[in-house]
Amino acid sequence: MPSKNLLNKYNLDIFKDLTESIKMGNVQKFRECIDVNEVYYTKCGIYLLLQKLINLVYRNLFKKL
């Protein structure tokens, strides 16, 4: 997972909440980030790829339990 400093360096602030939600296993926040930035992710061609990360979010959620 990229650090906040790396995201800041390359002006990729749009991914901060997304990476944080993946790390924490916060499914609701992850889905909100995907929904809010859906147009941007689609234009970048990564929307479907990000949808597949939900398994990683669930893994991190259950790891915490």
C-alpha positions as CSV (number, residue, x, y, z in Angstrom):
1,M,0.0,0.0,0.0
2,P,1.4,3.4,-0.9
3,S,2.1,5.8,2.0
4,K,0.5,9.2,2.4
5,N,3.8,10.9,1.5
6,L,4.0,9.0,-1.8
7,L,0.5,9.9,-2.7
8,N,1.1,13.6,-1.8
9,K,4.4,13.6,-3.9
10,Y,2.5,12.6,-7.1
11,N,-0.7,14.5,-6.3
12,L,-2.8,11.4,-5.9
13,D,-4.8,12.6,-3.0
14,I,-7.9,11.0,-4.5
15,F,-6.5,7.6,-3.4
16,K,-5.8,8.5,0.3
17,D,-9.2,7.5,1.7
18,L,-9.3,4.5,-0.5
19,T,-6.0,3.1,0.7
20,E,-6.9,4.0,4.3
21,S,-10.1,2.1,4.1
22,I,-8.3,-1.0,2.6
23,K,-5.8,-1.0,5.4
24,M,-8.4,-0.7,8.1
25,G,-10.8,-3.1,6.5
26,N,-13.6,-0.6,6.4
27,V,-16.0,-1.9,3.8
28,Q,-18.5,1.0,4.1
29,K,-15.8,3.6,3.6
30,F,-14.3,1.7,0.7
31,R,-17.6,1.5,-1.1
32,E,-18.2,5.2,-0.5
33,C,-14.8,6.1,-2.0
34,I,-15.5,4.0,-5.0
35,D,-19.0,5.5,-5.5
36,V,-17.9,9.1,-5.0
37,N,-15.0,8.8,-7.4
38,E,-16.5,6.4,-9.9
39,V,-16.2,8.8,-12.9
40,Y,-12.5,9.5,-12.2
41,Y,-11.7,5.8,-11.8
42,T,-13.6,4.9,-15.0
43,K,-11.7,7.6,-17.0
44,C,-8.4,6.2,-15.6
45,G,-9.5,2.7,-16.6
46,I,-9.1,1.3,-13.1
47,Y,-12.7,1.1,-11.9
48,L,-13.1,-2.6,-12.4
49,L,-9.7,-3.3,-10.9
50,L,-10.7,-1.4,-7.8
51,Q,-13.9,-3.4,-7.5
52,K,-11.9,-6.5,-7.2
53,L,-10.1,-5.1,-4.1
54,I,-13.2,-5.7,-2.0
55,N,-11.8,-9.2,-1.1
56,L,-8.7,-7.5,0.3
57,V,-10.8,-5.2,2.4
58,Y,-12.8,-8.1,3.8
59,R,-9.5,-10.0,4.5
60,N,-8.2,-7.0,6.5
61,L,-11.5,-6.7,8.3
62,F,-11.5,-10.4,9.5
63,K,-7.8,-10.2,10.3
64,K,-8.6,-7.6,12.9
65,L,-11.3,-9.8,14.6
